[in-house]
Amino acid sequence: MAVDLAFSGGGVSSTDLDGPDGVRMTWNSWPRSKVEASKCVVPVAASVTPIRASPSLVVLPYAPLRCNPPCAAVLNPLARVDFTAKIWICPFCFSRNYFPPHYAGISETNVPGELYAQCTTVEYAPPPLDVAAPPPPPVFLFVLDTCLIEEELGYVKSAMRRAIDLLPDHALVGLITFGTQVHLHELGFADMSKIYVFRGTMEISKDQILEQLGLSVAGVRHGAVAGAPGYLKGPQANGLHRSTSVNRFLLPASDCEYTLNSVRSHMYLIVSNDLSEPFRSHKDLDKDAAPYFHKAVQFYDNLAKQLVSQGHVLDLFASALDQV
């Protein structure tokens, strides 16, 4: 579990552009005035790589200390600490938090690793709670936009191949592609290519999707569990069958190369490279001249809320820098 705590730019060498915190900015200096900021074609932003390998990364053999809910921010060098009262103040929400008993020995000369000024990025490696029950493998679901010209689609395929090569062998991989329609690929069906198709113009609820995929409670109740050896009843049966059904869409990273290569080979050019209808620019957004912008913002705001509530992470691979 890696945690980035600050965007420090100090100590960045020419061979390590991202610095010890894995942060890269779109500009090497802040605009000095509103006029300069308005002339920036690319917005001021930061690209953060939380799991970037670094020889100077400090590994702490315990769980992180978090701020009270709903904040849940992690104790870090930017927090204000009252060593006498054993209290730390969160730099995000300014809540006061008491240190737990196992932090009783802290003082100005005896601080935990996460409070060192140079430890703006640390990795937590707490001992497993139950050695007999290993954690489930991580799931990486690739969602690809196929509305691209052929050259850009080739870049996306190449980036996807490189990303999968970096995954641990036991990680599970899934694939969704979307253009006019949304395609959910059943990678675990080895005999032939099997795809679930949803209309891109329709608003579909989560319950409707689960029903279509046979993952709803009703589908589980009338599914294969009842006829399975060792017949199970109740929530245990529902959980077992739902887990088994979901695995139809996932393959281990070590076994998915052939299947994904086959799927990628059938992805074709959808958008022409005719420049008669240019993409909207950042200037269009500033002038409110992008007709789909506000609806897109609302969609991604709702998506962000779902990701946060479900504990999911969304990484964006953009191969067309002029559209970022």
Secondary structure, DSSP 8 states (H G I E B T S, - for coil): -EEE-----TT-BTTBTTTTTTEEESSSS--SSHHHHHT-SS---EEE-TT---TT-EEESS---B-STTT--B--TTSEEETTTTEEE-TTT--EEE--GGGTT-BTTB--GGGSTT-SEEEE----S-TTS-----EEEEEEE--S-HHHHHHHHHHHHHHHHTS-TT-EEEEEEESSEEEEE-TT--SS--EEEEETTS---HHHHHHHTT-SHHHHHTSGGGGSSS---HHHHHHHHHHHHHGGG-EETTT-HHHHHHHHTT----S---TTS----HHHHHTT--TTHHHHHHHHHHHHHHHHHHT-------S-GGG-
